[in-house]
C-alpha cells in the first residue's frame, strides 16, 4: 500500500529536522532538497546573488535563472511564486523570514507540485540560516575585538599610552595604572580557554591578548592584587605610582614590603622579607649567594618600545639577576596573583599556579609590578622568567630583578646613541609610500627583539622586512643584519636614545668630539654593571659558565657555529645554553634575548 501524502510530508519534515542539527545544516538541507525535488536548490539574496547551494560546482545557468526570478518576484511584491525560467525551466521561489530578505529557489524540479515541501523547508531553513549568519557575525566581531586588543598592546609597546587607554576604555576593561605582565606558553588550541580562566580569576580586570608573534603564547596585563592571595589577610593601600605595597599580615609566606638595606650576614636570602624596590615577591629558592636583590624601579624600553617611565635607581649593593622560582611544597605563592573577582580563589593559590594546574603542559613567566607606561619592560621581564619556567619543576617563574642598562651611560652615552642613529633620524624617504625615520626605527627595534618574527609583529611581508633591514645597514653604516657586535651597539643606542632622561642629558652636555662605544663602556659604572651581569655565569660552574656563552657570542649567537667551536654536538650546546638561562634568569635562545647585554658586558670587561 503506497504511503499517503500526509505520511510523505511527515517523513520530509522529519528528515529536514534531522539535517538541521548537523554542522553545515543549510548546505546539507539544500543538498537533500536537490535530491528530493530533482532540481538544484539554492538560497538567493535579494540582489539575485546565490548565497548558498549544495556541494559541487555552481551552474551559471541556475544563477542567471534565479536572479531573474528574484527580480520578478520583488517586482510583483509576492512572497512566493512559480516563474518561467531560462530554457523553459520553471523556478519555484519562496521568501524566507530573514533580514535581509533571502529566497529559497528550486530550478526545474521533477515534481511540479513541490510547493508544500518548499513551504515546510523554508521554515527550518530560515532558522538555520539565521543561526549561521549570527555565527558568522560573532566570529567577525570576535576577530575585530581581537585585532583591537592587539592594537592596544602594540600602542603600549611603542609608548603611546594615552591612545591605548582611549581604545581600551571603549573596549573594556580599562587599563590599570600598575600592572604585571604574564606570558603563558601553552598549546595553541587552548589559548582561548586560558584567556577565559585568567579573565575570570582576575575579576574581568585583566587585559588579555593572544601573542601576535608567537602562536603558542598568551599575554596578560593583570592588575597586582591589593592583598595576600585569596584575600585572606590584611594589606595596606597600594601606591599607584610605583605599585609597591606594604603588608601588615603575619603569614611569612605572604608578607610583602620594601627591601632591607643590607643583606643577611650569612649570605642567604630571607624567606619572607627581602623584596626588590619595586615591591615584588621574595626569592625563595634560587637566589645568588649575595642574598640581595638590586633595587630597580623601571627599565627603558627597547627601540621598538619607547618608554616614558622614570629614571632607574642605582642599587647600593649590586646583585646578580635571577628569575625566582615558586616553592614546590605548594604552601605559598611564589608570584603575585591577579586581583580578586568572581568565584573566591583558594587561599595561598596564585594566578600562575592556577594556570599550570588548569593546563599542565603550560609554562608561565611573570614580570615585576610596573607602571603601565613600562609595559615593554614588563613584557621582556616575563619572557626572561618564562625561559626559567620551561626548566622549573613548578613550570612557572617570576622575574626577580635586574640592573638597568642606562646606569652605564652619562651624557656621553646619550650623545653616542644619537650620533649612531642620526642617519636614520634624518632620513627622508624618496617616495611617499616608503617608510619614514620613525617607522625605520620601529623596524630596527622589532627586528632586534624578534628577528624574522618581526614581520608578524609589524604586519609586513618577510621580504619587506628583509629589504628594510638591508636599508638600515646602508643608513647606519654597520651590518646589523648579520653581526652581533653591530646589533648590540644598535640595541644599546635605541635603549639610550629612548630613555626618558636622554633629552635632558643631551641638552645639558657640552659639545664634544665624536664618542665611541669603547668610551661608553669604559666608565666605572659600566664596569660595575658588566660584572653584575656576568656574576651568575661565573658562579654556575664550567658547564654553564662564561666560556660557553662567550663562544656562542663570538659566533654571532649562531648555535651550530658555537657547537663546532666548542667541539660538542648541537644538542649539547643547546643544553649548555639552557643551563645558562637558568643561571642568569634570562632568556638567551628565545627572543627577546639577553645576548645584547651579555655581549656589551663582556666587551666592557675586555673579555670578548
Secondary structure as UniProt FT lines:
FT   HELIX           5..19
FT   TURN            20..21
FT   TURN            23..24
FT   HELIX           25..37
FT   STRAND          41..45
FT   TURN            46..47
FT   STRAND          50..53
FT   HELIX           60..76
FT   STRAND          80..84
FT   HELIX           86..88
FT   STRAND          90..96
FT   STRAND          102..107
FT   TURN            112..113
FT   HELIX           115..157
FT   TURN            158..159
FT   HELIX           161..171
FT   STRAND          178..185
FT   HELIX           188..190
FT   HELIX           191..201
FT   TURN            202..204
FT   STRAND          207..210
FT   TURN            215..216
FT   STRAND          217..222
FT   HELIX           229..231
FT   TURN            240..242
FT   TURN            252..254
FT   TURN            265..266
FT   TURN            277..278
FT   TURN            289..290
FT   STRAND          323..325
FT   TURN            328..329
FT   TURN            347..348
FT   HELIX           351..358
FT   TURN            360..361
FT   STRAND          363..366
FT   STRAND          370..371
FT   HELIX           372..374
FT   HELIX           375..389
FT   TURN            390..391
FT   TURN            393..394
FT   STRAND          396..399
FT   HELIX           405..408
FT   HELIX           411..425
FT   TURN            432..433
FT   HELIX           437..450
FT   HELIX           451..453
FT   HELIX           454..458
FT   HELIX           462..476
FT   TURN            480..482
FT   HELIX           484..497
FT   TURN            500..501
FT   HELIX           502..508
FT   HELIX           517..521
FT   HELIX           524..540
FT   HELIX           542..544
FT   HELIX           546..554
FT   TURN            555..557
FT   HELIX           559..566
FT   HELIX           570..584
FT   HELIX           595..604
FT   TURN            605..606
//
